[in-house]
């Protein structure tokens, strides 16, 4: 089986969401395919150059490549939801009042906004 990467067009629609987790501010940008499916994500943390910012960039790159090579969003959500590490705690999002990490927050945000309603919720 040969994997085929489905990249996004040069000009694409996107959604940008400002978030705050226990005092750590950031922006999540979701690049969309023409049919509205997420095809890439970016996180910009307020503390540029920090280890946290670098790890967010690495996570986003891996997550985006996984989506582009065929991992379903629902499967990605199952894998990343509930990961626990700092920063964690209260958020400024009433739909996600608390999270266990930035990765958990991103997975839950994507699930709320882009997931198929009948997706399997194993975790």
N, C-alpha and C positions, 0 to 999 in steps of 0.2 A: 504494500500500500504506500503510495506516495502522497505526502501531505501537500496541499495547495494553499498558499496564503492568499486570503481575500483582503487586500488593502483598501483603504478608503480613498475616494477621489481627492485630487489636489485641493479642491474647494468643497467643504462639507459643512453641514449643520452641526451645531454642538449645543450643549447645555452646560452652564457654569453655576455651581452651587457653593455659596459661602457657608462654612461650618465652624463651630468652635467646640472643642472637646476639652473639658476641664481647664479652660483658659488658653488652650493652644488653638490659634486661628489658622485656617487654611481655606483653599479654594479647590474644589473638585470640578474638573472639566471632562465631560463625556463627549467624545467625537462620535457622530452617528453615520451609519450607512444610509443610503437613499431611502431604504424602507423603514428607517427609524430605529434599527437595532444598534446597540452600542458596538463600536469597533475599536475604540481606544479610550484610555483614561489617563488623566494627568492630575497630579496633586501638587499644589504650590503651597508650601508652609510659610508662615510669617517669618520664622527663623531660618533664613536662607543660609546655606553652607553648613548647617548642623548635620550631625549624624542622622537625626530623624528625617530631615529633608532628603538626604541621600538615599536612605532606605525606602522612603516613599517613592522616589524616582525609580529605584530598582524594581519595586513591587509593581508600579504602573507599567513599566516596560514589559515585564514578564506577563502580567495580566493581559495587556493589549495584544501581545504576540499570541498568547493562548487563544484569545477570542478570534484573532485573525486566522489561526490555523484550525479552527473548527470547534473549540471547546464551547459548549452552550453556556449562555449566561446563567441559566438555572444551575448547571453543574458547578460553575465557578462559585456561585453564591454558597452552595452547600460546602465547598471546600474552605472558603475564607470566613464565613460567618462564625462568630463565637471565638475567634482567636483572641487570646488574652495577653496584653502587655501594655505598658505605659506609652502614651497617655491614655487613660481610661476614665470613665465617670460620666458626669452630666454633660449634656450637649445643649445647644441652642435650638434644636429641632424638636418640635412637639411630637412628631411622628416617631422619632427615635430619641426618647428622653435620656437614655443612658446607653453607653456602649462599652465594650471591653477592650477596644483598641481602635486605631484609625482604620485598620484593615476590616475589622468587624463593622465599623460605621459605613465604610464604602460599600461593602457587600450588602448590608441592609438597605442603604439608600438605593442601590441599583435594583435590588429585589422589589422595593416599593414602587419604583418608577418605571421599570422596564421588564420585569419578570412576567412570564406567561402565567395567567391565573391558575391553571391546572398543573403547574409544575410540581414534581415530587419534592416534598419537604422532609428529608430524612433526618436532618440534624436540627 
